[in-house]
Amino acid sequence: MKAVTWHGKRDVRVEEVADPAIKEPTDAVVRITSTAICGSDLHLYEVLGPFMTEGDILGHEPMGVVEEVGAEVRHIRPGDRVVVPFNIACGHCPMCDLKLYAQCETTQVREHGMGAALFGYTRLYGQVPGGQAEYLRVPQAQFGPIKVPEGPPDERFVYLSDVLPTSWQAVEYAEVPEGGSVAVFGLGPIGQMSARIARHRGYRVIGVDGVAERLEMARRHGVEVVDARSAGDVPDAIRELTGGRGTDSVIDAVGMEAHGSPAAKLAQTLTGFLPDMVAAPLMTQAGVDRLAVLNQAIDAVRRCGVISVSGVYGGMTDPLPMLRMFDKGITLRMGQAHVKRWIDDLMPLVADDADPLGVMDLATHRLPLDAAPHAYEIFQKKQDGAIKVLLQP
């Protein structure tokens, strides 16, 4: 089969690899019909190379049709149309019983002290072959895959794999009071959907970004925007819009590769030149993130407000302004999305022909799988108006 494989920094290729097969009675094999490039895939493209192996298959936002199931998989069968959550969970361990699926104790990558295994996402998360491919082996398929209705296009459902649950959880974790306000930093796919979900739930939403196409997309969905290119001091701009107080909540949908933080950017760049055997332990013990956005979030949220972090961070020695956070009484919540926890909330919205979350207005590029190298490049460089890219094997 064809698959998108990693070969080094900014080097992904479409290659012929072995077809996946059932290995365990809890496995399934899914023929992929749509698969997306996630913003966190760009961390593999840029920063997290020391945890990758040449030839790793990328991708964790797939959907398709079940081809084959193992003997213990009973809730899906060949021919069913399914979305595959990006985290791999068993559904029956103590963490799964608490609906904390991103911390599944059956698939936790204990060797690296990490949570549940993820598709297509480094040795830290189990080095499980990903979904940017023609076929995908799905472990723990007795629980994970989500059946979706026949008929509507893939675009209605594919974001249930990651974007929508991550965004829903971001809004949940933000704990916006009834009729309250939330600032969303970063208007990539997660920021766009977080803003729309917050609007759908009746909150005032202020979106922050510096890319014209992202700002315009947010405006189309009723979001107030702050253009980071012209605002000068972004937290000041948010306070001006909120009576000098700041928003009740902030969602950081940017993460480790925020613009700014030049010292941390230099550290990441220099680490990238080291051999993997040196760089990997250095990053896990002394890594730093580019914290410009998180620091702005701390500044912009009102006193006793809540910051919800959905952007991926990877540092181990990140300096945080603890005095400022303590004095303001800030609550900070974060973590990988517990995908299946939120599906019952989301499925009626994506199945609604009225499209209340605007899922049909997120993808800016729909390309064949063979175009993946080009797709990664324009997404990483924010070229050609690329906000969300769907690949179709």
C-alpha positions as CSV (number, residue, x, y, z in Angstrom):
1,M,0.0,0.0,0.0
2,K,1.0,3.7,-0.2
3,A,1.7,5.6,3.0
4,V,3.2,8.9,4.1
5,T,6.5,8.2,5.8
6,W,8.9,10.3,7.8
7,H,12.6,10.6,6.6
8,G,13.9,13.6,8.5
9,K,13.2,17.2,9.2
10,R,10.9,18.6,6.6
11,D,11.2,15.4,4.6
12,V,8.1,13.3,4.2
13,R,7.5,10.9,1.3
14,V,4.8,8.7,-0.1
15,E,6.1,5.2,-0.4
16,E,5.0,1.6,-0.9
17,V,5.0,-0.2,2.4
18,A,3.6,-3.6,3.6
19,D,-0.1,-3.9,3.9
20,P,-1.3,-4.1,7.6
21,A,-2.7,-7.3,8.9
22,I,-4.7,-8.6,11.9
23,K,-2.2,-9.4,14.7
24,E,-4.4,-9.6,17.8
25,P,-8.0,-10.7,18.2
26,T,-8.8,-7.0,19.2
27,D,-7.5,-5.6,15.9
28,A,-9.3,-4.3,12.9
29,V,-8.0,-3.2,9.4
30,V,-9.6,-0.1,8.0
31,R,-9.4,1.1,4.3
32,I,-8.8,4.8,4.6
33,T,-11.1,7.1,2.6
34,S,-10.0,10.4,4.2
35,T,-7.1,11.4,6.5
36,A,-6.1,14.8,7.6
37,I,-2.8,16.6,8.5
38,C,-2.9,17.9,12.0
39,G,-1.0,20.9,13.4
40,S,0.8,18.5,15.8
41,D,2.1,16.6,12.8
42,L,4.1,19.7,12.1
43,H,6.0,19.1,15.4
44,L,7.2,15.8,13.8
45,Y,8.1,17.7,10.7
46,E,10.1,20.3,12.6
47,V,11.0,19.6,16.3
48,L,10.4,16.0,17.4
49,G,12.7,14.2,14.9
50,P,14.9,12.7,17.7
51,F,11.9,10.5,18.7
52,M,11.2,9.3,15.1
53,T,12.6,6.5,13.1
54,E,13.1,6.7,9.3
55,G,10.1,5.2,7.6
56,D,7.6,5.8,10.4
57,I,4.1,6.1,8.9
58,L,2.5,9.4,9.9
59,G,-1.1,10.5,10.6
60,H,-3.7,10.3,13.4
61,E,-6.9,11.8,11.9
62,P,-8.3,9.0,9.7
63,M,-11.7,7.5,8.7
64,G,-12.7,4.8,6.3
65,V,-14.4,1.5,5.8
66,V,-13.7,-1.7,7.9
67,E,-12.1,-4.4,5.9
68,E,-11.4,-7.1,8.5
69,V,-11.9,-7.5,12.2
70,G,-10.3,-9.8,14.9
71,A,-12.3,-12.4,16.7
72,E,-13.0,-10.2,19.8
73,V,-14.2,-7.2,17.8
74,R,-18.0,-7.2,17.8
75,H,-19.3,-3.7,17.6
76,I,-18.1,-3.1,14.1
77,R,-17.9,-5.4,11.1
78,P,-16.5,-5.4,7.5
79,G,-18.3,-2.7,5.4
80,D,-19.0,-0.4,8.3
81,R,-18.0,3.2,7.9
82,V,-15.9,4.4,10.9
83,V,-13.8,7.2,12.3
84,V,-10.7,6.2,14.3
85,P,-9.8,8.3,17.4
86,F,-6.2,9.4,17.5
87,N,-5.6,7.9,20.9
88,I,-5.7,4.1,21.4
89,A,-7.8,3.0,24.4
90,C,-9.1,-0.3,25.6
91,G,-12.4,1.0,27.1
92,H,-12.2,-1.2,30.3
93,C,-9.2,-0.2,32.4
94,P,-9.5,2.1,35.5
95,M,-8.6,5.2,33.5
96,C,-11.1,4.3,30.7
97,D,-13.7,3.6,33.4
98,L,-13.3,7.2,34.4
99,K,-13.6,8.2,30.7
100,L,-9.9,9.4,30.8
101,Y,-9.1,7.6,27.6
102,A,-6.0,9.5,26.8
103,Q,-4.5,7.9,29.9
104,C,-5.6,4.3,29.1
105,E,-3.5,1.9,31.3
106,T,-3.6,-0.9,28.7
107,T,-1.8,1.2,26.1
108,Q,0.2,3.6,28.2
109,V,3.8,3.8,26.9
110,R,5.4,3.1,30.3
111,E,8.9,2.8,28.8
112,H,8.8,6.6,28.3
113,G,6.5,7.5,31.1
114,M,3.8,8.6,28.7
115,G,0.0,8.2,28.4
116,A,-2.0,6.2,26.0
117,A,-0.5,5.2,22.7
118,L,-1.3,7.4,19.7
119,F,-1.4,6.6,16.0
120,G,1.6,7.9,13.9
121,Y,3.2,9.8,16.7
122,T,6.8,9.0,17.7
123,R,8.4,6.4,20.0
124,L,7.2,8.4,23.0
125,Y,3.6,7.3,22.1
126,G,4.2,3.7,21.0
127,Q,5.4,4.1,17.4
128,V,2.1,2.8,16.1
129,P,1.9,3.1,12.3
130,G,-0.4,6.0,11.4
131,G,-3.4,6.7,9.2
132,Q,-2.0,8.7,6.3
133,A,-2.0,5.6,4.3
134,E,-4.3,3.4,2.2
135,Y,-4.9,1.0,5.0
136,L,-4.6,1.2,8.8
137,R,-4.3,-1.6,11.5
138,V,-6.4,-0.4,14.5
139,P,-5.4,-1.9,17.8
140,Q,-8.1,-2.1,20.6
141,A,-10.7,-2.0,17.9
142,Q,-13.2,-3.7,20.2
143,F,-13.6,-0.2,21.7
144,G,-12.0,2.6,19.6
145,P,-13.6,2.9,16.1
146,I,-16.7,5.1,16.0
147,K,-19.4,4.1,13.5
148,V,-20.8,6.9,11.4
149,P,-23.8,7.0,9.1
150,E,-23.7,6.2,5.4
151,G,-24.4,9.0,3.0
152,P,-23.0,12.3,4.0
153,P,-19.4,13.1,2.8
154,D,-16.4,12.2,4.9
155,E,-15.8,15.9,5.7
156,R,-18.9,15.8,8.0
157,F,-17.3,13.1,10.3
158,V,-13.5,13.0,9.8
159,Y,-12.9,15.7,12.4
160,L,-14.3,13.4,15.1
161,S,-10.9,11.7,15.1
162,D,-9.2,14.6,16.8
163,V,-10.1,18.2,15.9
164,L,-13.7,18.3,17.2
165,P,-13.1,16.3,20.5
166,T,-9.9,18.3,21.2
167,S,-11.8,21.5,20.6
168,W,-14.8,20.5,22.7
169,Q,-12.6,19.4,25.5
170,A,-10.7,22.8,25.3
171,V,-14.0,24.6,25.8
172,E,-15.1,22.3,28.6
173,Y,-11.8,22.7,30.4
174,A,-12.0,26.5,29.9
175,E,-15.0,26.6,32.3
176,V,-16.5,29.7,30.8
177,P,-19.3,31.0,33.0
178,E,-22.8,31.3,31.6
179,G,-22.8,34.3,29.2
180,G,-19.0,34.7,29.7
181,S,-16.1,35.4,27.4
182,V,-13.2,33.4,26.1
183,A,-10.1,34.4,24.1
184,V,-8.8,31.8,21.7
185,F,-5.1,32.1,20.9
186,G,-4.3,30.5,17.5
187,L,-6.9,30.2,14.8
188,G,-5.6,27.0,13.2
189,P,-8.1,24.1,13.0
190,I,-8.3,23.5,16.8
191,G,-8.7,27.3,17.4
192,Q,-11.3,27.6,14.7
193,M,-13.4,24.8,16.1
194,S,-12.9,25.8,19.7
195,A,-14.2,29.3,18.8
196,R,-17.2,27.9,16.9
197,I,-18.1,25.5,19.8
198,A,-17.8,28.3,22.3
199,R,-20.1,30.5,20.1
200,H,-22.5,27.6,19.8
201,R,-22.6,27.4,23.5
202,G,-23.5,31.1,23.9
203,Y,-20.1,32.6,24.9
204,R,-18.5,35.8,23.6
205,V,-15.4,34.7,21.7
206,I,-12.3,36.7,20.8
207,G,-9.9,35.0,18.4
208,V,-6.2,35.9,18.1
209,D,-4.0,35.2,15.2
210,G,-1.6,36.9,12.7
211,V,-2.6,35.1,9.5
212,A,-5.2,36.9,7.4
213,E,-7.0,33.8,6.0
214,R,-7.4,32.4,9.6
215,L,-8.8,35.7,10.8
216,E,-11.3,35.9,7.9
217,M,-12.5,32.4,8.5
218,A,-13.1,33.1,12.2
219,R,-15.0,36.3,11.3
220,R,-17.3,34.2,9.0
221,H,-18.4,32.3,12.0
222,G,-19.2,35.3,14.2
223,V,-15.9,35.5,16.1
224,E,-14.4,38.9,17.1
225,V,-10.8,38.9,16.2
226,V,-7.5,40.5,17.3
227,D,-4.9,40.7,14.5
228,A,-1.6,39.9,16.3
229,R,0.3,41.6,13.5
230,S,-1.1,45.0,14.2
231,A,-2.4,44.9,17.8
232,G,0.9,45.8,19.5
233,D,0.3,44.3,22.9
234,V,-2.3,41.5,22.5
235,P,-3.3,41.2,26.1
236,D,-3.8,45.0,26.2
237,A,-6.0,44.7,23.1
238,I,-8.1,42.0,24.8
239,R,-8.5,44.1,28.0
240,E,-9.7,47.0,25.9
241,L,-12.4,44.8,24.5
242,T,-13.4,43.5,28.0
243,G,-13.7,46.7,30.1
244,G,-10.1,46.4,31.3
245,R,-10.6,43.1,33.0
246,G,-9.6,40.4,30.5
247,T,-11.7,37.5,29.3
248,D,-13.1,35.0,31.8
249,S,-11.2,32.2,30.1
250,V,-8.4,31.7,27.5
251,I,-7.8,28.7,25.2
252,D,-4.2,28.3,24.1
253,A,-4.5,26.5,20.7
254,V,-1.0,27.1,19.6
255,G,1.5,25.2,21.8
256,M,5.2,24.7,21.5
257,E,6.0,26.4,18.3
258,A,4.5,29.8,19.0
259,H,6.1,32.8,17.3
260,G,8.3,34.8,19.6
261,S,10.5,33.3,22.4
262,P,13.7,33.6,20.4
263,A,15.9,31.9,23.0
264,A,13.7,28.8,23.1
265,K,13.5,28.8,19.3
266,L,17.3,28.8,19.1
267,A,17.5,26.0,21.7
268,Q,15.1,23.9,19.6
269,T,17.0,24.6,16.4
270,L,20.4,23.8,17.9
271,T,19.0,20.6,19.4
272,G,17.9,19.6,16.0
273,F,21.5,19.5,14.8
274,L,22.5,17.0,17.5
275,P,22.6,13.2,16.9
276,D,19.3,11.6,17.9
277,M,20.9,9.6,20.7
278,V,22.0,12.9,22.2
279,A,19.1,15.1,21.3
280,A,16.3,12.8,22.6
281,P,17.5,12.6,26.3
282,L,18.3,16.3,26.2
283,M,14.8,17.1,25.0
284,T,13.1,14.9,27.6
285,Q,15.2,16.2,30.5
286,A,15.9,19.8,29.6
287,G,13.7,20.8,26.7
288,V,12.1,24.2,26.5
289,D,9.1,25.5,24.6
290,R,8.4,28.8,22.9
291,L,6.1,30.2,25.5
292,A,5.1,33.5,24.0
293,V,1.4,32.5,23.7
294,L,1.1,30.9,27.1
295,N,2.6,34.0,28.7
296,Q,0.1,36.2,26.8
297,A,-2.7,33.9,27.9
298,I,-1.6,34.4,31.6
299,D,-1.6,38.1,31.0
300,A,-4.9,38.3,29.1
301,V,-7.1,36.1,31.4
302,R,-9.0,37.9,34.1
303,R,-8.2,37.4,37.8
304,C,-9.4,33.9,39.0
305,G,-9.9,33.0,35.3
306,V,-9.2,29.7,33.6
307,I,-6.6,28.8,30.9
308,S,-7.3,25.7,28.9
309,V,-4.3,24.4,26.9
310,S,-5.0,22.3,23.9
311,G,-1.8,23.2,22.0
312,V,0.9,20.6,22.3
313,Y,3.9,21.4,24.6
314,G,7.0,19.2,25.0
315,G,9.3,21.0,27.3
316,M,10.6,19.7,30.6
317,T,12.2,22.9,32.1
318,D,9.8,25.6,30.9
319,P,9.9,28.7,33.0
320,L,6.5,29.9,34.1
321,P,5.6,33.2,35.9
322,M,4.5,31.5,39.0
323,L,4.1,34.6,41.1
324,R,1.9,36.2,38.4
325,M,-0.2,33.0,38.2
326,F,-0.5,32.6,41.9
327,D,-1.4,36.3,42.5
328,K,-4.1,36.2,39.8
329,G,-5.5,33.0,41.1
330,I,-5.4,31.3,37.6
331,T,-6.6,27.8,37.0
332,L,-4.7,25.9,34.3
333,R,-6.1,22.8,32.6
334,M,-4.5,20.8,29.8
335,G,-4.0,17.4,28.2
336,Q,-4.7,15.1,25.3
337,A,-8.3,14.9,24.4
338,H,-10.3,11.9,25.7
339,V,-11.9,11.5,22.3
340,K,-14.7,9.1,22.9
341,R,-15.8,11.0,26.0
342,W,-17.2,13.8,23.8
343,I,-18.6,11.9,20.9
344,D,-22.2,11.8,22.2
345,D,-22.1,15.6,22.5
346,L,-20.6,16.0,19.0
347,M,-22.3,13.4,16.8
348,P,-25.7,15.1,16.7
349,L,-24.0,18.4,15.6
350,V,-22.0,16.8,12.8
351,A,-25.0,14.7,11.6
352,D,-27.2,17.8,11.5
353,D,-27.6,18.9,7.9
354,A,-27.7,22.5,9.1
355,D,-24.0,22.1,10.0
356,P,-24.1,24.2,13.2
357,L,-20.3,24.0,13.7
358,G,-19.5,24.7,10.1
359,V,-17.5,21.5,9.6
360,M,-17.9,21.9,5.9
361,D,-16.0,25.2,6.1
362,L,-12.7,24.1,7.6
363,A,-10.7,22.2,5.0
364,T,-9.0,24.6,2.6
365,H,-7.2,21.9,0.6
366,R,-8.4,18.4,-0.5
367,L,-5.5,16.6,-2.1
368,P,-4.6,13.0,-3.1
369,L,-2.3,11.1,-0.8
370,D,0.5,11.3,-3.3
371,A,0.5,15.1,-2.8
372,A,1.3,14.8,0.9
373,P,4.9,16.3,0.7
374,H,3.4,19.4,-0.9
375,A,0.6,19.5,1.6
376,Y,3.0,19.4,4.5
377,E,5.1,22.2,3.1
378,I,2.2,24.6,2.4
379,F,0.6,23.8,5.8
380,Q,3.9,24.4,7.7
381,K,4.7,27.6,5.8
382,K,1.1,28.8,5.9
383,Q,1.1,29.2,2.1
384,D,-1.8,29.3,-0.3
385,G,-4.2,29.9,2.5
386,A,-3.7,26.5,4.0
387,I,-5.6,26.1,7.2
388,K,-6.7,22.4,7.1
389,V,-5.6,19.8,4.6
390,L,-7.5,16.6,3.9
391,L,-5.7,13.8,2.0
392,Q,-7.7,11.2,0.1
393,P,-5.9,7.8,-0.7
